Amino acid sequence: MIDDIPGLYTAFRAKDARFDGRFFVGISSTGIYCRPVCTARQPKPENCTFFSSAAEAEKAGYRPCLLCRPELAPGMSRIDAMAELAYRAARLLEEDCGDGNSLNRLADRLGCSDRHLRRVFSEHFNVTPVQYLQTCRLLLAKTLLTDTSLPIIQVALTAGFGSVRRFNDAFKSHYKLPPTAFRRRLASSGKAVADITFALSYRPPYLWKELLQFLAGRAIAGVESVANDAYYRTVNIPNSSGSKCFGWLRVAHQKKKNALSLTISESLLPALPHVIARIRHQFDVNCEPNIIFESLAAMNTFRPGSCVLGTRLPGCFDPFEMAVRAVLGQQITVKAAGTLASRLVAAYGSPLQTPIDGLTHTFPTPGQIVAMGDAVQDNLGRLGVTSARSHTIMALARALMRGELNLAPSARPEEEMKKLMALRGIGSWTAQYIAMRAMEWPDSFLETDAGVKKALHPHTSKEMLAMAEAWRPWRSYAVVNLWNTL
């Protein structure tokens, strides 16, 4: 539970979206818990208990509100986490909730013992990792029951319960209602549940247009497209058993609801938690815009309008795809790098049929690059890729295949950047850029970047680095703000 009851109740009464996802409110008179933005009738202060996570509220016996839907709340940003290890563990539990992995395996991935992980996690979230995982699964299942018409057995398996019996027992135990009855209640309200579309809430404001423009300028033909104010892409992603899931997705903006809408092909359901986690990262859904703006507002003193409230850090869906594009983009224009990446996709990507014009392939995987062996220089050379960059792409693919490199948001960026720069052909700019977009690192600064130089002209690189010290730990957001001024 969280202290400072008067302050939190004031935020709850004001329906302040800045606190959405930062705490949850258990209401003793109804037995439910809500987001701070819930529009239901305001409860009395003495009936409110405040929790740091949905899992903690459920541990205390509260059920999720059907009006504000706590499962849709934005998560915490990396820099807000009270402990780096606890944050990384929570991210992996959310992404892998459908996989059935053991705590021992999770601890191995994080480089610690399961005992240490339980202690740190419980200290910062007031629940065990197993309890947090159970809540992730229940809330994902609740989303599927609410927003889709999937059969109960498919909901159970997608959410990671393994069987309908386990799902029924857990759902009824926590929510006092079996899944079938819960869905009937929704059906009786007249709510349509036909599409496989999910809402991903964010804390406003959200500069959707600027983020979409950034992605559009770097879209890889055949894999990505931006049209009709929405982002589309193909997907090649492993499911809980390690099998590949191929499909497509669409991300659009629901400004009035402070949310993004994610629509996926049915073929991606076995990997749904992974897909949702990657889109949350790519579109920086968990960002705290007000905190970042307060730290960077001084940028406007030397260049008015250079820092704008609501700027998001563009992430990526596929770390390898983004890293390869970063290597291809070294010392050439963004457009030229896109041309090379599109040639690579057309020649070596996996063909995929989709209902979306222009989406025809998935990006080559590390395994497909490694399979080229000594022919990589000739194969990529025919596409216009230099010999040096061909070997760098091969080195990246091999490091990822061997597990020597981790480019996911759950990684430790400082360690992985050192590994990246140990690869021939990868310098500081490339490593920082990959950390910024693939590893969700908020403190990268690209003083040698052409766009940053242009935005901060006539300052030297040394002067820019000194200036950027005041922008820590949000220098990545400062870079995006500077790019947006050009």
Solvent accessible surface area in square Angstrom, and as a share of the most:
residue,aa,sasa,rsa
1,M,142,0.64
2,I,51,0.26
3,D,119,0.62
4,D,94,0.49
5,I,68,0.34
6,P,102,0.64
7,G,35,0.34
8,L,22,0.11
9,Y,23,0.09
10,T,71,0.41
11,A,9,0.07
12,F,3,0.01
13,R,145,0.53
14,A,70,0.54
15,K,63,0.27
16,D,28,0.14
17,A,22,0.17
18,R,116,0.42
19,F,65,0.27
20,D,4,0.02
21,G,12,0.11
22,R,95,0.35
23,F,3,0.01
24,F,13,0.06
25,V,0,0.00
26,G,0,0.00
27,I,11,0.06
28,S,70,0.45
29,S,79,0.51
30,T,76,0.44
31,G,19,0.19
32,I,37,0.19
33,Y,0,0.00
34,C,1,0.01
35,R,21,0.08
36,P,0,0.00
37,V,35,0.20
38,C,2,0.01
39,T,108,0.63
40,A,42,0.32
41,R,230,0.84
42,Q,57,0.25
43,P,19,0.12
44,K,127,0.54
45,P,66,0.41
46,E,132,0.59
47,N,37,0.19
48,C,12,0.07
49,T,35,0.20
50,F,0,0.00
51,F,4,0.02
52,S,34,0.22
53,S,10,0.07
54,A,12,0.10
55,A,5,0.03
56,E,10,0.04
57,A,0,0.00
58,E,10,0.04
59,K,118,0.50
60,A,58,0.45
61,G,52,0.50
62,Y,29,0.11
63,R,73,0.27
64,P,8,0.05
65,C,5,0.03
66,L,78,0.39
67,L,108,0.54
68,C,14,0.08
69,R,30,0.11
70,P,4,0.03
71,E,23,0.10
72,L,22,0.11
73,A,11,0.09
74,P,3,0.02
75,G,26,0.25
76,M,52,0.23
77,S,14,0.09
78,R,11,0.04
79,I,64,0.33
80,D,38,0.20
81,A,19,0.15
82,M,131,0.58
83,A,21,0.16
84,E,74,0.33
85,L,22,0.11
86,A,2,0.01
87,Y,1,0.00
88,R,12,0.05
89,A,0,0.00
90,A,1,0.01
91,R,22,0.08
92,L,8,0.04
93,L,14,0.07
94,E,69,0.31
95,E,34,0.15
96,D,15,0.08
97,C,4,0.02
98,G,12,0.12
99,D,32,0.16
100,G,53,0.51
101,N,40,0.20
102,S,62,0.40
103,L,33,0.17
104,N,91,0.47
105,R,134,0.49
106,L,11,0.06
107,A,1,0.01
108,D,110,0.57
109,R,118,0.43
110,L,5,0.02
111,G,66,0.64
112,C,31,0.19
113,S,62,0.40
114,D,43,0.22
115,R,188,0.69
116,H,68,0.30
117,L,0,0.00
118,R,97,0.36
119,R,139,0.51
120,V,13,0.07
121,F,0,0.00
122,S,39,0.25
123,E,106,0.48
124,H,36,0.16
125,F,16,0.07
126,N,64,0.33
127,V,1,0.01
128,T,49,0.29
129,P,1,0.01
130,V,96,0.55
131,Q,67,0.30
132,Y,22,0.08
133,L,25,0.13
134,Q,54,0.24
135,T,8,0.05
136,C,21,0.13
137,R,34,0.12
138,L,0,0.00
139,L,20,0.10
140,L,18,0.09
141,A,0,0.00
142,K,2,0.01
143,T,10,0.06
144,L,0,0.00
145,L,0,0.00
146,T,6,0.04
147,D,21,0.11
148,T,0,0.00
149,S,66,0.42
150,L,12,0.06
151,P,78,0.49
152,I,33,0.17
153,I,101,0.51
154,Q,53,0.23
155,V,0,0.00
156,A,0,0.00
157,L,95,0.47
158,T,10,0.06
159,A,0,0.00
160,G,12,0.11
161,F,13,0.05
162,G,50,0.48
163,S,38,0.24
164,V,47,0.27
165,R,158,0.58
166,R,141,0.52
167,F,0,0.00
168,N,50,0.26
169,D,80,0.42
170,A,13,0.10
171,F,0,0.00
172,K,118,0.50
173,S,72,0.46
174,H,56,0.25
175,Y,16,0.06
176,K,131,0.56
177,L,38,0.19
178,P,44,0.28
179,P,0,0.00
180,T,62,0.36
181,A,20,0.16
182,F,9,0.04
183,R,45,0.16
184,R,155,0.57
185,R,130,0.47
186,L,23,0.11
187,A,67,0.52
188,S,96,0.62
189,S,85,0.55
190,G,66,0.64
191,K,86,0.37
192,A,91,0.71
193,V,33,0.19
194,A,77,0.60
195,D,100,0.52
196,I,27,0.14
197,T,42,0.24
198,F,4,0.02
199,A,25,0.20
200,L,5,0.02
201,S,5,0.03
202,Y,5,0.02
203,R,1,0.00
204,P,35,0.22
205,P,50,0.31
206,Y,18,0.07
207,L,37,0.18
208,W,13,0.05
209,K,136,0.57
210,E,58,0.26
211,L,6,0.03
212,L,12,0.06
213,Q,106,0.47
214,F,15,0.06
215,L,5,0.02
216,A,47,0.36
217,G,45,0.44
218,R,49,0.18
219,A,27,0.21
220,I,2,0.01
221,A,64,0.49
222,G,12,0.11
223,V,0,0.00
224,E,19,0.08
225,S,26,0.17
226,V,45,0.26
227,A,46,0.36
228,N,134,0.69
229,D,89,0.46
230,A,0,0.00
231,Y,0,0.00
232,Y,26,0.10
233,R,8,0.03
234,T,0,0.00
235,V,1,0.01
236,N,30,0.16
237,I,1,0.00
238,P,52,0.33
239,N,28,0.15
240,S,59,0.38
241,S,91,0.59
242,G,51,0.49
243,S,62,0.40
244,K,105,0.44
245,C,10,0.06
246,F,73,0.30
247,G,4,0.04
248,W,52,0.18
249,L,0,0.00
250,R,75,0.27
251,V,0,0.00
252,A,12,0.09
253,H,43,0.19
254,Q,60,0.27
255,K,154,0.65
256,K,204,0.86
257,K,142,0.60
258,N,51,0.26
259,A,3,0.02
260,L,0,0.00
261,S,9,0.06
262,L,0,0.00
263,T,29,0.17
264,I,5,0.03
265,S,14,0.09
266,E,105,0.47
267,S,59,0.38
268,L,0,0.00
269,L,1,0.00
270,P,67,0.42
271,A,0,0.00
272,L,0,0.00
273,P,8,0.05
274,H,20,0.09
275,V,0,0.00
276,I,25,0.13
277,A,10,0.08
278,R,55,0.20
279,I,0,0.00
280,R,39,0.14
281,H,11,0.05
282,Q,3,0.01
283,F,0,0.00
284,D,17,0.09
285,V,0,0.00
286,N,16,0.08
287,C,0,0.00
288,E,6,0.03
289,P,4,0.03
290,N,36,0.19
291,I,66,0.34
292,I,11,0.06
293,F,62,0.26
294,E,129,0.58
295,S,44,0.29
296,L,0,0.00
297,A,35,0.27
298,A,62,0.48
299,M,0,0.00
300,N,42,0.21
301,T,117,0.68
302,F,82,0.34
303,R,76,0.28
304,P,116,0.73
305,G,51,0.49
306,S,1,0.00
307,C,6,0.03
308,V,69,0.40
309,L,57,0.29
310,G,2,0.02
311,T,9,0.05
312,R,5,0.02
313,L,9,0.04
314,P,2,0.01
315,G,2,0.02
316,C,7,0.04
317,F,6,0.02
318,D,32,0.17
319,P,25,0.16
320,F,7,0.03
321,E,11,0.05
322,M,11,0.05
323,A,0,0.00
324,V,1,0.00
325,R,26,0.09
326,A,4,0.03
327,V,0,0.00
328,L,1,0.00
329,G,16,0.16
330,Q,29,0.13
331,Q,179,0.80
332,I,64,0.33
333,T,92,0.53
334,V,67,0.38
335,K,169,0.72
336,A,38,0.29
337,A,1,0.01
338,G,10,0.10
339,T,61,0.36
340,L,20,0.10
341,A,0,0.00
342,S,25,0.16
343,R,110,0.40
344,L,3,0.01
345,V,1,0.01
346,A,72,0.56
347,A,51,0.40
348,Y,61,0.23
349,G,11,0.11
350,S,25,0.16
351,P,109,0.68
352,L,35,0.17
353,Q,180,0.80
354,T,30,0.18
355,P,104,0.65
356,I,29,0.15
357,D,137,0.71
358,G,49,0.47
359,L,4,0.02
360,T,64,0.37
361,H,38,0.17
362,T,2,0.01
363,F,8,0.03
364,P,1,0.01
365,T,28,0.16
366,P,29,0.18
367,G,26,0.25
368,Q,64,0.28
369,I,1,0.00
370,V,42,0.24
371,A,88,0.68
372,M,24,0.11
373,G,22,0.21
374,D,143,0.74
375,A,44,0.34
376,V,3,0.02
377,Q,78,0.35
378,D,90,0.47
379,N,22,0.11
380,L,0,0.00
381,G,37,0.35
382,R,174,0.63
383,L,25,0.13
384,G,45,0.44
385,V,7,0.04
386,T,67,0.39
387,S,48,0.31
388,A,72,0.56
389,R,39,0.14
390,S,0,0.00
391,H,93,0.42
392,T,5,0.03
393,I,1,0.00
394,M,6,0.02
395,A,29,0.22
396,L,0,0.00
397,A,0,0.00
398,R,89,0.32
399,A,9,0.07
400,L,41,0.20
401,M,112,0.50
402,R,161,0.59
403,G,62,0.60
404,E,94,0.42
405,L,10,0.05
406,N,58,0.30
407,L,4,0.02
408,A,33,0.26
409,P,18,0.11
410,S,9,0.06
411,A,1,0.01
412,R,92,0.34
413,P,1,0.01
414,E,91,0.41
415,E,80,0.36
416,E,10,0.05
417,M,17,0.08
418,K,143,0.61
419,K,88,0.37
420,L,0,0.00
421,M,89,0.40
422,A,87,0.67
423,L,37,0.18
424,R,223,0.81
425,G,43,0.41
426,I,9,0.05
427,G,38,0.36
428,S,61,0.40
429,W,66,0.23
430,T,4,0.02
431,A,0,0.00
432,Q,41,0.18
433,Y,18,0.07
434,I,0,0.00
435,A,0,0.00
436,M,1,0.00
437,R,15,0.06
438,A,0,0.00
439,M,0,0.00
440,E,29,0.13
441,W,42,0.15
442,P,6,0.04
443,D,11,0.05
444,S,0,0.00
445,F,6,0.03
446,L,3,0.01
447,E,32,0.15
448,T,76,0.44
449,D,17,0.09
450,A,82,0.63
451,G,14,0.14
452,V,0,0.00
453,K,93,0.39
454,K,143,0.60
455,A,6,0.04
456,L,3,0.01
457,H,142,0.63
458,P,102,0.64
459,H,72,0.32
460,T,77,0.45
461,S,40,0.26
462,K,170,0.72
463,E,84,0.38
464,M,1,0.00
465,L,72,0.36
466,A,69,0.53
467,M,47,0.21
468,A,0,0.00
469,E,92,0.41
470,A,80,0.62
471,W,7,0.02
472,R,110,0.40
473,P,48,0.30
474,W,12,0.04
475,R,20,0.07
476,S,0,0.00
477,Y,11,0.04
478,A,0,0.00
479,V,0,0.00
480,V,4,0.02
481,N,4,0.02
482,L,0,0.00
483,W,35,0.12
484,N,59,0.30
485,T,41,0.24
486,L,101,0.50
